[in-house]
């Protein structure tokens, strides 16, 4: 078993409970067709990027179709002592997919709850259920005829709610998905139903408009946690702008990284650039063995046979967008250009795209970033997995200050460790207003179990080393949740201790997603 920090010790309590009784009752509550136990069905709800021998599995998958179904699932779990692990679409690949931390935990998959409940053009928000993917939401908005842009991540198959709860991001003005949510409906561990913010008032007119209600704000309590199951969420979206300009910065020298970050930062801090830009050095989609058959990392001066896409490697590139009044967009572009060309050999280019054509996914949006920055679905980023035979990856994602010196430190740390371990360094650095997230995909062949184990060990080592530099992981694979939580150690892990007290109060039976984000119920806490 590779999940060494998440497997209960033999003879200690597990999450199993009275499984047979629970399955019988769940079949009665949901219908037998919505309680999956056959191996063929269960195969989808594991970690697709881990070998079978790693032990990521579940004894059953439940697929409720309504809030009432979710309440029934939770109550039966509490009464039988069988733990449940909830996902929305179940495509959190790179972070564990659908798999629970403990193989006795039953997966609750919410794909059947797939309604877009409201689309408001005037106030620019939508209300969705957890089974709604970004692609689904885009299609619903287009079908409505309303001129709104959906906050789109790189891969559009994931759940809007699921991605938001895991602090995911997109690339429009509302790219910080956790910040763009407003008002949740949540089923608690006892089956009761609560609404956050002003939704706590019956018939509230501002549930999805005002984040703060009366008293403590509790929305974040249900993000990256195991305190409840979110069944509805309001999400702010972007009105279609008057002007859309796709912008690219390229520097020729790898050593220009610090200057690039520090020169671009003021335009993020003052709001000139208001979407989430991507600073990257990413490989073109190619099968590694076709051009490099050595065990060492692929050289940065790649063979000419890789074609023109390889020209971006070895340089740093920022993709961002400017939206709004055309004259203001042009003036802001000039300001950014004046600053960027102070870096020798730096280039800033920009292309205006008609916003209406962009919203409709016009063929002019062939470029991946141009599509997602316009809220248009895309799946092409999965092509990076072509690098290996049966491609898989771990996503190592560290939060850093938006400063050149910190960007250099995390790049040097990760690049050095990744290449020492024989892997190829890739990164996409997501730029926010004052901080950034350095995401490095550790790419491997899922069929090569020793290589996957090496990737896991590399990840563990880097978590600790990054923490020593003051950089914590913003999100992680299920195998490393305890390790990452351990790095948040101020005052003898006082924050985790506080969260555990909340967990014990809301979920005394400990049946909701044991171990998620390193938060274990009292009955399992001493074993981890």
Phi, psi and omega in degrees: 000127181271342183278065190294336181261014182224005182260123180301147177290141180305133178091351178265166181301144175239189182262012191290309184061204179268081189295316184297318177297317180299316181298319178299314182290323178294323177297321178294322184281322187256339191097137185300333181290346181253014173238103188263127178227353181282150186300322182298318180289320183292336184300332181287338189254049175237200172263109185293346183254021175233142175299154181303326182295349179284346171085015177279107184204175178213149179281343184195157174233129178254139180231082178292154183246000183205169176299318180298322175298316179298318178299319179295318179301313183294317181296319178295320178300316181294322183285334181256350179077017179267122182284150180233149182233113188266137167223167184263281170276331181082028183241042180277054187291143188093343179237009178120357179061229179268353192292141172278169179289323182249133185292349175271356182278135181274135179275134172250113183253129190256023182300329182291338177272081194236035182264138165270111191274334183202141173226111182249112183284321184295317182259001171056061173213162175228161174233128187227160169265166187293339180278359180279120177275169176297323176297316179300316182294317177303313181298320180294319179294317179297318180296332180284342182078005183275139186271078180231146176252129180278142176288109191251127172279182180297323182244123192267004184276348185282166180283138175299313180291314182301316180294320179296315181295335179263017177065035178287178182219160172232201191225015173264195178297338180250041185290338175278095190296325178295324179285337183272352178280149178208100175093113180243155164246133190224134170267124180273175187293341177265006180090356180285160186243129179231157173234140185267168178063217180286352174296346176292347175262128180302134178061032177300138177270353187236019185306318184254019181242323182244124183287332186256132174261233179238119184097197184299146173271125189246000183306313184296341179299336184256010175259139183044050182212183177227045183263343182184176179244116181281126184248344174211153177206140170270141182225127175283136178235176191258125172298146179300127183282164176289326184223143177227119179236121178271126187237145181227131171246135176227132171246146188273335185253134177301328181289353180277003185304307183299315181297322180297312181297313184290330178285324182279332187307314183304330182283340172277315183298320183271001175086003176302313172258115190247356175268190178258097178290162176240123173259123191214156162223097188240146179282150171290158179289112177206157177273119189307314185295341180289336186231348182209110185252017179268163176281345181280160178302151178297130179299151181289333174272077187296156178302150180299336182297344179286347176086183187295335180300332182290347182297337181284342183286141182093346174245165177256142185226139174240127172252128177211175182227152171241136183231154171122207179299135187299318181297320179292319177300315180296320179294318179294323177298318178298318179299315180294319180299315180302319180288315187293322184288356172290344175272122183305133177069008177285148179232141170233122177235157180209148180227125174282135175234133180301122185301323180294317177294325178296314181301324182275003179072037179309144180305340177299341180271049180291332182285135185301310183292326177298326179289306186291332177287347173256010178073026181257133184298149179205149178232005191291341180297340177294344180297338180299336180290349178294347183302328179239167183305285175259087192292136173214173179198159164251142178256109177266114193228102185254139176269129184227159171296151178279075183215145182301318183296321179287324177298317178297318182297315182288324177298313181296318179299306186291316180300315181298310183294318181297314182287327174300327181277000177089011179260167179265132181279127171226153173203150167229121183255114182275124186260120174256189187292325182226355180218174178219159175239115179273110181253118177243124177274117174272101188271140181204174176264116182302331181284349181259088187300318176300323178293320179294319177298321178296322178296319179295319179293319176302315180300312181302314181298318184289328176304313183291317181294319179296320179298324178297332178274357180092018182246115178264157177280135181273349187191150182205163174294152183301334182291340187243012185297319178295318181296315179295316179300325181297333182286341178272077199249011182306135177053051178057048176060042184298325181293316178298321179299320177296315181296323178296325177294322176295317179302314182295328180285318183277333186223066185299333178280346177067041186259349182267112171042062181304129177090353179299132182057025179077014181260107182254147174290162185305321186291341179248355191296322184287347182268000185232000000 
